[in-house]
């Protein structure tokens, strides 16, 4: 990782210069860590019985998704040839 530092008159590091690629990699890693933290928080709420579950249609309508669920879910039972 190529990193450059900008220092003050006393030689203390005050700023960091990264490549765009490295910056984007770090932002992506931070976002992934936040997602993992939120997922663990949700699992903990479920374990405590505090989680609220919403039907897919309500979630879809609230976020404006154009996805339409099939009328009938596929049979994913083991041994059905899928």
C-alpha positions as CSV (number, residue, x, y, z in Angstrom):
1,X,0.0,0.0,0.0
2,X,1.5,3.3,-1.1
3,X,0.8,5.9,1.5
4,X,2.1,9.4,1.8
5,X,1.9,11.6,5.0
6,X,1.6,15.3,5.3
7,X,3.4,16.4,8.5
8,X,3.2,19.6,10.5
9,X,6.3,21.7,11.4
10,X,7.0,19.5,14.4
11,X,7.0,16.4,12.2
12,X,3.6,15.0,13.4
13,X,1.6,13.2,10.8
14,X,-1.5,15.3,10.1
15,X,-2.9,14.0,6.8
16,X,-2.7,10.9,4.7
17,X,-2.6,10.7,0.9
18,X,-3.9,7.4,-0.6
19,X,-4.5,6.3,-4.2
20,X,-8.1,6.3,-5.2
21,X,-8.0,2.5,-5.5
22,X,-6.7,2.2,-1.9
23,X,-9.2,4.7,-0.6
24,X,-12.1,2.8,-2.3
25,X,-10.8,-0.5,-0.9
26,X,-10.7,0.9,2.6
27,X,-14.2,2.4,2.3
28,X,-15.5,-0.9,1.0
29,X,-13.9,-2.8,4.0
30,X,-15.4,-0.3,6.4
31,X,-18.8,-0.7,4.9
32,X,-18.5,-4.5,5.1
33,X,-17.5,-4.3,8.7
34,X,-20.5,-2.1,9.4
35,X,-22.8,-4.6,7.7
36,X,-21.4,-7.4,9.8
37,X,-21.9,-5.4,12.9
38,X,-25.5,-4.6,12.0
39,X,-26.2,-8.3,11.2
40,X,-24.8,-9.4,14.5
41,X,-26.9,-6.8,16.3
42,X,-30.0,-8.1,14.5
43,X,-29.1,-11.7,15.4
44,X,-28.7,-10.7,19.0
45,X,-32.2,-9.0,19.0
46,X,-33.6,-12.2,17.5
47,X,-32.0,-14.3,20.3
48,X,-33.6,-11.9,22.9
49,X,-37.0,-12.1,21.1
50,X,-36.9,-8.4,20.3
51,X,-36.8,-8.7,16.5
52,X,-39.7,-7.6,14.3
53,X,-40.2,-9.3,11.1
54,X,-42.0,-7.8,8.1
55,X,-43.7,-9.5,5.2
56,X,-41.7,-9.2,1.9
57,X,-44.5,-7.3,0.3
58,X,-44.4,-4.6,3.0
59,X,-40.6,-4.3,2.6
60,X,-40.8,-4.2,-1.2
61,X,-43.5,-1.5,-1.1
62,X,-41.6,0.6,1.4
63,X,-38.3,0.6,-0.7
64,X,-40.1,0.9,-4.0
65,X,-38.6,-2.3,-5.5
66,X,-39.9,-3.3,-8.9
67,X,-39.3,-7.0,-8.1
68,X,-42.4,-9.1,-8.0
69,X,-42.2,-12.3,-6.2
70,X,-43.5,-15.3,-8.1
71,X,-47.0,-16.5,-7.3
72,X,-45.7,-19.8,-6.1
73,X,-42.3,-20.4,-4.6
74,X,-40.3,-23.2,-6.3
75,X,-40.1,-26.5,-4.4
76,X,-36.6,-26.7,-3.1
77,X,-37.2,-30.0,-1.2
78,X,-34.1,-32.3,-1.5
79,X,-34.6,-34.9,-4.2
80,X,-37.0,-32.9,-6.3
81,X,-34.5,-32.7,-9.2
82,X,-33.4,-29.1,-8.5
